[in-house]
Amino acid sequence: MTKIVQVAVAILQKANGEFLLASRPQGKGWAGWWEFPGGKIEQGEAPEHALVRELQEELGVTPTAIQPWITRRYDYPATHDAQAKTVLLHFFFVTAWQGDVKPLEGQTLAWQPPQHVQVSPVLPANAPIMQALALPNIYAISNLAEMGKSEFIRAFKQALDQGLQLIQIREKQLSAEALKSLVEDVLNTSSSYGTKVMLNAEIELADRLGVHGVHLNSLALMQCQRKPEGLMVAASCHDTLQLAHAEQLGLDFVLLSPVLNTQSHPNATTLGWSIFKEMVLNYSLPVYALGGMLPEHLSMAQSCGARGIAMQRGAWLNK
């Protein structure tokens, strides 16, 4: 049985969103490949303590703001300069630190924007993390049923101007023709902004209408046996079984709900932040908190391990 090497990994992130990558120096396995700073967790050592120690040794900085995020397992094959091994990577956001970042171990450093990583090659275990980092912290959900189309499009344009990067079209009440018209309007309105458009529908319909991705409800998720190619794929989850299936499929991200009470389901049993945090702990996919979310809940969601929050009514308030 292969021994699993536990590793603490730091995503040092500036206020503008850029994060730090380091090129492995000559003499180490996978030399020249780019990775996040960090290193092996010693026996009996807490991941957070390992993270602090490694950043002091590698970069000469002491983190002062640490947030646990994704945990991922990866099986590295043997290469000419490295043995095969299995690693369990504990990723942490580090958004504040003391000291100046310096390459103390002969590595090359580069600050990179999440959407346009310019260095390569990146270690295979880190590639999915790059995609996750490119996800925004707000996932908006359309609300035509309450707002009407003209009011929604007006609010959508305003949200785009304010930086909205990801939206789900979820309008089960529309006819096929009306949904097609809405999708076309949303895609045309957002085309110059680079905003990703997800459709809550069947995979075939999402593909046919030309959106960027499909959002599966929990029933469709559990029926799905393979992640479709050519689309971003997200899913709604409400329990650990659904989370596990989404993880097995390797989806791009998931929603976990309901966290708080919602106007549409006032009597539904909610998770609350403590259970949400527990369910997200050591999970490998980016998770958005859904259910009663407002912009002011973002920091709480992220402190519980979420990538961000998903909002339907809250996304269009004061727009």
C-alpha positions as a Markdown table, in Angstrom:
| # | Residue | x | y | z |
|---|---|---|---|---|
| 1 | Met | 0.0 | 0.0 | 0.0 |
| 2 | Thr | 1.4 | 3.4 | -1.1 |
| 3 | Lys | 2.2 | 5.8 | 1.8 |
| 4 | Ile | 0.3 | 9.0 | 1.5 |
| 5 | Val | 2.4 | 12.2 | 2.0 |
| 6 | Gln | 0.5 | 15.0 | 3.7 |
| 7 | Val | 1.4 | 18.4 | 2.3 |
| 8 | Ala | 0.5 | 21.9 | 3.4 |
| 9 | Val | 0.1 | 24.3 | 0.4 |
| 10 | Ala | -0.2 | 28.1 | 0.5 |
| 11 | Ile | -2.1 | 30.2 | -2.0 |
| 12 | Leu | -0.5 | 33.6 | -1.2 |
| 13 | Gln | -3.0 | 36.1 | -2.6 |
| 14 | Lys | -2.7 | 39.8 | -3.0 |
| 15 | Ala | -5.7 | 42.1 | -2.7 |
| 16 | Asn | -5.9 | 42.3 | -6.6 |
| 17 | Gly | -6.4 | 38.5 | -6.7 |
| 18 | Glu | -2.9 | 37.6 | -8.0 |
| 19 | Phe | -1.3 | 34.6 | -6.3 |
| 20 | Leu | 2.2 | 33.3 | -6.0 |
| 21 | Leu | 3.7 | 30.4 | -7.9 |
| 22 | Ala | 7.2 | 29.0 | -7.5 |
| 23 | Ser | 9.4 | 27.0 | -9.9 |
| 24 | Arg | 11.0 | 23.9 | -8.4 |
| 25 | Pro | 14.8 | 24.4 | -8.4 |
| 26 | Gln | 17.3 | 22.1 | -10.0 |
| 27 | Gly | 18.1 | 19.0 | -8.0 |
| 28 | Lys | 14.6 | 18.4 | -6.9 |
| 29 | Gly | 12.0 | 16.1 | -8.4 |
| 30 | Trp | 10.0 | 17.7 | -11.2 |
| 31 | Ala | 12.6 | 20.5 | -11.4 |
| 32 | Gly | 11.4 | 23.5 | -13.4 |
| 33 | Trp | 7.7 | 22.8 | -12.9 |
| 34 | Trp | 5.6 | 25.5 | -11.2 |
| 35 | Glu | 3.8 | 24.9 | -7.9 |
| 36 | Phe | 2.3 | 26.7 | -4.9 |
| 37 | Pro | 4.7 | 27.2 | -2.0 |
| 38 | Gly | 4.4 | 24.7 | 0.8 |
| 39 | Gly | 5.8 | 21.4 | 1.9 |
| 40 | Lys | 5.5 | 18.2 | 3.8 |
| 41 | Ile | 3.5 | 18.0 | 7.1 |
| 42 | Glu | 5.7 | 16.2 | 9.7 |
| 43 | Gln | 4.3 | 13.4 | 11.8 |
| 44 | Gly | 2.0 | 14.8 | 14.5 |
| 45 | Glu | 2.2 | 18.3 | 13.1 |
| 46 | Ala | -1.0 | 20.3 | 12.4 |
| 47 | Pro | -1.3 | 21.4 | 8.7 |
| 48 | Glu | -1.5 | 25.1 | 9.7 |
| 49 | His | 1.8 | 24.8 | 11.7 |
| 50 | Ala | 3.5 | 23.1 | 8.7 |
| 51 | Leu | 2.2 | 25.9 | 6.5 |
| 52 | Val | 3.8 | 28.6 | 8.7 |
| 53 | Arg | 7.1 | 26.7 | 9.0 |
| 54 | Glu | 7.3 | 26.1 | 5.3 |
| 55 | Leu | 6.6 | 29.7 | 4.3 |
| 56 | Gln | 9.2 | 30.9 | 6.8 |
| 57 | Glu | 11.8 | 28.5 | 5.4 |
| 58 | Glu | 10.9 | 29.0 | 1.7 |
| 59 | Leu | 9.9 | 32.6 | 1.4 |
| 60 | Gly | 11.0 | 34.3 | 4.7 |
| 61 | Val | 7.4 | 35.4 | 5.6 |
| 62 | Thr | 5.1 | 34.6 | 8.5 |
| 63 | Pro | 1.4 | 34.3 | 7.5 |
| 64 | Thr | -1.0 | 36.3 | 9.7 |
| 65 | Ala | -4.3 | 35.5 | 7.9 |
| 66 | Ile | -4.8 | 31.8 | 7.0 |
| 67 | Gln | -8.0 | 30.2 | 5.6 |
| 68 | Pro | -8.4 | 26.4 | 5.0 |
| 69 | Trp | -9.7 | 25.6 | 1.6 |
| 70 | Ile | -9.7 | 22.5 | -0.7 |
| 71 | Thr | -8.0 | 19.2 | 0.1 |
| 72 | Arg | -7.0 | 17.1 | -2.9 |
| 73 | Arg | -5.3 | 13.7 | -3.4 |
| 74 | Tyr | -3.0 | 13.1 | -6.3 |
| 75 | Asp | -1.0 | 10.1 | -7.4 |
| 76 | Tyr | 2.3 | 11.1 | -8.9 |
| 77 | Pro | 3.8 | 8.6 | -11.4 |
| 78 | Ala | 7.5 | 7.8 | -11.3 |
| 79 | Thr | 9.7 | 10.0 | -13.5 |
| 80 | His | 13.4 | 10.0 | -14.3 |
| 81 | Asp | 14.1 | 12.3 | -11.4 |
| 82 | Ala | 11.4 | 11.3 | -8.9 |
| 83 | Gln | 9.8 | 8.2 | -7.4 |
| 84 | Ala | 6.0 | 7.6 | -7.6 |
| 85 | Lys | 4.1 | 8.9 | -4.6 |
| 86 | Thr | 0.6 | 9.8 | -3.4 |
| 87 | Val | 0.1 | 13.2 | -1.9 |
| 88 | Leu | -2.8 | 14.7 | 0.1 |
| 89 | Leu | -2.6 | 18.4 | -0.5 |
| 90 | His | -4.2 | 20.7 | 2.1 |
| 91 | Phe | -4.7 | 24.1 | 0.4 |
| 92 | Phe | -4.9 | 27.3 | 2.4 |
| 93 | Phe | -5.5 | 30.9 | 1.4 |
| 94 | Val | -2.9 | 33.2 | 2.9 |
| 95 | Thr | -4.1 | 36.8 | 2.4 |
| 96 | Ala | -1.8 | 38.6 | 4.9 |
| 97 | Trp | 1.8 | 38.0 | 6.0 |
| 98 | Gln | 4.7 | 39.6 | 7.8 |
| 99 | Gly | 8.0 | 40.1 | 5.9 |
| 100 | Asp | 8.9 | 40.4 | 2.2 |
| 101 | Val | 8.6 | 37.5 | -0.1 |
| 102 | Lys | 12.0 | 36.2 | -1.1 |
| 103 | Pro | 13.2 | 33.0 | -2.9 |
| 104 | Leu | 15.2 | 31.5 | -0.1 |
| 105 | Glu | 15.6 | 28.0 | -1.7 |
| 106 | Gly | 16.8 | 28.9 | -5.2 |
| 107 | Gln | 13.3 | 28.9 | -6.7 |
| 108 | Thr | 11.9 | 31.3 | -9.2 |
| 109 | Leu | 8.8 | 33.2 | -8.1 |
| 110 | Ala | 6.0 | 34.7 | -10.2 |
| 111 | Trp | 2.7 | 36.5 | -9.2 |
| 112 | Gln | -0.1 | 35.3 | -11.5 |
| 113 | Pro | -3.6 | 36.4 | -12.2 |
| 114 | Pro | -6.1 | 33.5 | -11.7 |
| 115 | Gln | -7.7 | 33.9 | -15.2 |
| 116 | His | -4.5 | 34.1 | -17.1 |
| 117 | Val | -1.7 | 32.0 | -15.6 |
| 118 | Gln | 1.3 | 32.7 | -17.9 |
| 119 | Val | 3.9 | 30.3 | -16.5 |
| 120 | Ser | 4.2 | 26.6 | -17.4 |
| 121 | Pro | 4.4 | 23.7 | -16.9 |
| 122 | Val | 2.4 | 23.6 | -13.7 |
| 123 | Leu | 2.6 | 20.5 | -11.5 |
| 124 | Pro | -0.4 | 18.2 | -12.4 |
| 125 | Ala | -1.8 | 18.1 | -8.9 |
| 126 | Asn | -2.2 | 21.9 | -9.0 |
| 127 | Ala | -3.9 | 22.3 | -12.4 |
| 128 | Pro | -7.5 | 21.8 | -11.0 |
| 129 | Ile | -6.7 | 24.4 | -8.4 |
| 130 | Met | -5.9 | 27.0 | -11.1 |
| 131 | Gln | -9.4 | 26.4 | -12.5 |
| 132 | Ala | -10.9 | 26.7 | -9.1 |
| 133 | Leu | -9.1 | 29.9 | -8.4 |
| 134 | Ala | -10.5 | 31.4 | -11.6 |
| 135 | Leu | -14.0 | 31.0 | -10.2 |
| 136 | Pro | -15.4 | 34.3 | -8.9 |
| 137 | Asn | -16.8 | 34.5 | -5.3 |
| 138 | Ile | -20.3 | 35.5 | -6.5 |
| 139 | Tyr | -22.5 | 33.1 | -8.4 |
| 140 | Ala | -25.7 | 34.9 | -9.5 |
| 141 | Ile | -29.0 | 33.0 | -10.3 |
| 142 | Ser | -31.6 | 34.6 | -12.5 |
| 143 | Asn | -34.9 | 35.6 | -11.1 |
| 144 | Leu | -37.2 | 36.3 | -14.0 |
| 145 | Ala | -40.3 | 34.8 | -12.2 |
| 146 | Glu | -40.3 | 37.7 | -9.7 |
| 147 | Met | -38.6 | 40.5 | -11.7 |
| 148 | Gly | -39.9 | 40.1 | -15.2 |
| 149 | Lys | -37.6 | 40.0 | -18.2 |
| 150 | Ser | -37.0 | 43.7 | -18.9 |
| 151 | Glu | -36.3 | 44.4 | -15.2 |
| 152 | Phe | -34.0 | 41.4 | -15.0 |
| 153 | Ile | -32.0 | 42.4 | -18.1 |
| 154 | Arg | -31.6 | 45.9 | -16.7 |
| 155 | Ala | -30.3 | 44.6 | -13.4 |
| 156 | Phe | -28.1 | 42.1 | -15.2 |
| 157 | Lys | -26.4 | 44.8 | -17.2 |
| 158 | Gln | -25.8 | 46.8 | -14.0 |
| 159 | Ala | -24.3 | 43.7 | -12.3 |
| 160 | Leu | -22.0 | 43.1 | -15.3 |
| 161 | Asp | -20.8 | 46.7 | -14.9 |
| 162 | Gln | -20.1 | 45.9 | -11.3 |
| 163 | Gly | -18.0 | 42.9 | -12.2 |
| 164 | Leu | -20.4 | 39.9 | -12.3 |
| 165 | Gln | -18.5 | 36.9 | -13.8 |
| 166 | Leu | -20.7 | 33.9 | -13.3 |
| 167 | Ile | -24.5 | 33.5 | -13.7 |
| 168 | Gln | -26.9 | 30.6 | -13.8 |
| 169 | Ile | -30.1 | 30.8 | -15.8 |
| 170 | Arg | -32.7 | 29.0 | -13.8 |
| 171 | Glu | -36.2 | 29.6 | -15.2 |
| 172 | Lys | -38.2 | 26.3 | -15.1 |
| 173 | Gln | -41.5 | 28.2 | -15.8 |
| 174 | Leu | -40.4 | 29.4 | -19.3 |
| 175 | Ser | -41.5 | 27.7 | -22.5 |
| 176 | Ala | -38.7 | 26.3 | -24.7 |
| 177 | Glu | -38.9 | 29.3 | -27.0 |
| 178 | Ala | -38.9 | 31.8 | -24.2 |
| 179 | Leu | -35.9 | 30.2 | -22.6 |
| 180 | Lys | -34.0 | 30.2 | -25.8 |
| 181 | Ser | -34.8 | 33.9 | -26.2 |
| 182 | Leu | -33.6 | 34.6 | -22.7 |
| 183 | Val | -30.4 | 32.7 | -23.2 |
| 184 | Glu | -29.6 | 34.6 | -26.4 |
| 185 | Asp | -30.2 | 37.9 | -24.6 |
| 186 | Val | -28.0 | 37.0 | -21.7 |
| 187 | Leu | -25.2 | 35.8 | -23.9 |
| 188 | Asn | -25.4 | 38.8 | -26.1 |
| 189 | Thr | -25.5 | 41.2 | -23.2 |
| 190 | Ser | -22.5 | 39.6 | -21.4 |
| 191 | Ser | -20.4 | 38.7 | -24.4 |
| 192 | Ser | -18.0 | 41.7 | -24.0 |
| 193 | Tyr | -17.6 | 41.1 | -20.3 |
| 194 | Gly | -16.2 | 37.5 | -20.4 |
| 195 | Thr | -19.0 | 36.4 | -18.0 |
| 196 | Lys | -19.6 | 32.6 | -17.9 |
| 197 | Val | -23.3 | 31.6 | -18.4 |
| 198 | Met | -24.6 | 28.3 | -16.9 |
| 199 | Leu | -27.9 | 26.8 | -17.7 |
| 200 | Asn | -30.0 | 24.8 | -15.2 |
| 201 | Ala | -31.3 | 22.3 | -17.6 |
| 202 | Glu | -30.5 | 19.0 | -19.4 |
| 203 | Ile | -27.0 | 18.7 | -20.7 |
| 204 | Glu | -28.1 | 18.4 | -24.3 |
| 205 | Leu | -30.1 | 21.6 | -24.1 |
| 206 | Ala | -27.2 | 23.5 | -22.5 |
| 207 | Asp | -24.9 | 22.3 | -25.3 |
| 208 | Arg | -27.5 | 23.2 | -28.0 |
| 209 | Leu | -28.1 | 26.7 | -26.7 |
| 210 | Gly | -24.4 | 27.5 | -26.7 |
| 211 | Val | -23.9 | 28.4 | -23.0 |
| 212 | His | -20.6 | 27.9 | -21.2 |
| 213 | Gly | -21.9 | 25.3 | -18.8 |
| 214 | Val | -24.7 | 23.2 | -17.3 |
| 215 | His | -25.9 | 23.3 | -13.8 |
| 216 | Leu | -27.4 | 20.0 | -12.7 |
| 217 | Asn | -30.1 | 19.7 | -10.0 |
| 218 | Ser | -29.6 | 17.1 | -7.3 |
| 219 | Leu | -31.7 | 14.5 | -9.1 |
| 220 | Ala | -29.8 | 15.0 | -12.5 |
| 221 | Leu | -26.5 | 14.9 | -10.6 |
| 222 | Met | -27.2 | 11.5 | -9.1 |
| 223 | Gln | -28.3 | 10.1 | -12.5 |
| 224 | Cys | -25.2 | 11.4 | -14.2 |
| 225 | Gln | -22.5 | 8.7 | -14.6 |
| 226 | Arg | -19.8 | 10.7 | -16.4 |
| 227 | Lys | -18.9 | 14.4 | -16.6 |
| 228 | Pro | -19.9 | 15.7 | -20.0 |
| 229 | Glu | -17.1 | 17.1 | -22.1 |
| 230 | Gly | -16.9 | 20.6 | -23.6 |
| 231 | Leu | -18.9 | 22.2 | -20.8 |
| 232 | Met | -18.4 | 23.6 | -17.3 |
| 233 | Val | -20.5 | 21.4 | -15.1 |
| 234 | Ala | -21.8 | 22.3 | -11.6 |
| 235 | Ala | -24.5 | 20.7 | -9.4 |
| 236 | Ser | -26.8 | 21.4 | -6.5 |
| 237 | Cys | -26.1 | 19.3 | -3.4 |
| 238 | His | -27.9 | 18.9 | -0.2 |
| 239 | Asp | -26.2 | 16.1 | 1.6 |
| 240 | Thr | -22.9 | 14.2 | 1.8 |
| 241 | Leu | -24.0 | 11.5 | -0.7 |
| 242 | Gln | -24.6 | 14.1 | -3.4 |
| 243 | Leu | -21.3 | 15.9 | -2.5 |
| 244 | Ala | -19.5 | 12.6 | -2.8 |
| 245 | His | -21.0 | 11.8 | -6.2 |
| 246 | Ala | -20.1 | 15.2 | -7.6 |
| 247 | Glu | -16.6 | 14.7 | -6.3 |
| 248 | Gln | -16.4 | 11.3 | -8.0 |
| 249 | Leu | -17.5 | 12.8 | -11.3 |
| 250 | Gly | -14.9 | 15.6 | -11.0 |
| 251 | Leu | -17.3 | 18.5 | -11.5 |
| 252 | Asp | -16.1 | 22.0 | -11.7 |
| 253 | Phe | -17.9 | 23.2 | -8.6 |
| 254 | Val | -21.0 | 22.6 | -6.5 |
| 255 | Leu | -23.7 | 24.5 | -4.5 |
| 256 | Leu | -24.5 | 23.3 | -1.0 |
| 257 | Ser | -27.8 | 24.3 | 0.4 |
| 258 | Pro | -29.9 | 25.5 | 2.2 |
| 259 | Val | -27.5 | 27.2 | 4.6 |
| 260 | Leu | -30.0 | 29.8 | 5.9 |
| 261 | Asn | -33.8 | 30.3 | 5.7 |
| 262 | Thr | -35.1 | 31.3 | 2.3 |
| 263 | Gln | -38.1 | 33.2 | 1.2 |
| 264 | Ser | -39.2 | 30.5 | -1.2 |
| 265 | His | -38.8 | 27.7 | 1.4 |
| 266 | Pro | -39.3 | 29.3 | 4.8 |
| 267 | Asn | -40.0 | 26.0 | 6.6 |
| 268 | Ala | -37.1 | 24.0 | 5.1 |
| 269 | Thr | -34.5 | 22.5 | 7.5 |
| 270 | Thr | -31.3 | 24.5 | 7.1 |
| 271 | Leu | -27.7 | 23.5 | 7.5 |
| 272 | Gly | -26.5 | 26.5 | 9.4 |
| 273 | Trp | -22.8 | 27.6 | 9.1 |
| 274 | Ser | -21.4 | 25.0 | 11.5 |
| 275 | Ile | -22.8 | 22.0 | 9.6 |
| 276 | Phe | -21.9 | 23.7 | 6.3 |
| 277 | Lys | -18.3 | 24.1 | 7.5 |
| 278 | Glu | -18.2 | 20.5 | 8.6 |
| 279 | Met | -19.5 | 19.1 | 5.3 |
| 280 | Val | -17.0 | 21.3 | 3.3 |
| 281 | Leu | -14.0 | 20.3 | 5.4 |
| 282 | Asn | -11.5 | 18.2 | 3.4 |
| 283 | Tyr | -13.7 | 18.4 | 0.3 |
| 284 | Ser | -11.9 | 18.5 | -3.0 |
| 285 | Leu | -14.3 | 20.6 | -5.2 |
| 286 | Pro | -15.0 | 24.4 | -4.9 |
| 287 | Val | -18.3 | 24.9 | -3.0 |
| 288 | Tyr | -20.7 | 27.9 | -3.1 |
| 289 | Ala | -23.0 | 28.5 | -0.2 |
| 290 | Leu | -26.7 | 28.8 | -1.2 |
| 291 | Gly | -29.9 | 29.6 | 0.7 |
| 292 | Gly | -30.7 | 33.0 | 2.2 |
| 293 | Met | -27.4 | 34.5 | 1.0 |
| 294 | Leu | -26.8 | 38.2 | 0.8 |
| 295 | Pro | -23.5 | 40.0 | -0.1 |
| 296 | Glu | -22.7 | 40.5 | 3.5 |
| 297 | His | -22.6 | 36.7 | 4.0 |
| 298 | Leu | -19.5 | 36.3 | 1.7 |
| 299 | Ser | -16.8 | 36.6 | 4.4 |
| 300 | Met | -18.6 | 34.1 | 6.7 |
| 301 | Ala | -19.0 | 31.6 | 3.8 |
| 302 | Gln | -15.3 | 31.9 | 2.9 |
| 303 | Ser | -14.3 | 31.5 | 6.5 |
| 304 | Cys | -16.2 | 28.2 | 6.5 |
| 305 | Gly | -14.3 | 26.9 | 3.4 |
| 306 | Ala | -16.6 | 28.1 | 0.6 |
| 307 | Arg | -15.3 | 29.5 | -2.6 |
| 308 | Gly | -18.1 | 32.1 | -2.4 |
| 309 | Ile | -21.9 | 32.5 | -2.3 |
| 310 | Ala | -24.7 | 31.8 | -4.7 |
| 311 | Met | -27.6 | 34.2 | -4.7 |
| 312 | Gln | -31.0 | 34.5 | -6.5 |
| 313 | Arg | -32.8 | 37.4 | -4.9 |
| 314 | Gly | -29.7 | 38.7 | -3.2 |
| 315 | Ala | -27.8 | 39.1 | -6.5 |
| 316 | Trp | -30.2 | 41.7 | -7.8 |
| 317 | Leu | -30.8 | 43.8 | -4.7 |
| 318 | Asn | -30.3 | 47.5 | -5.3 |
| 319 | Lys | -29.5 | 46.9 | -9.0 |
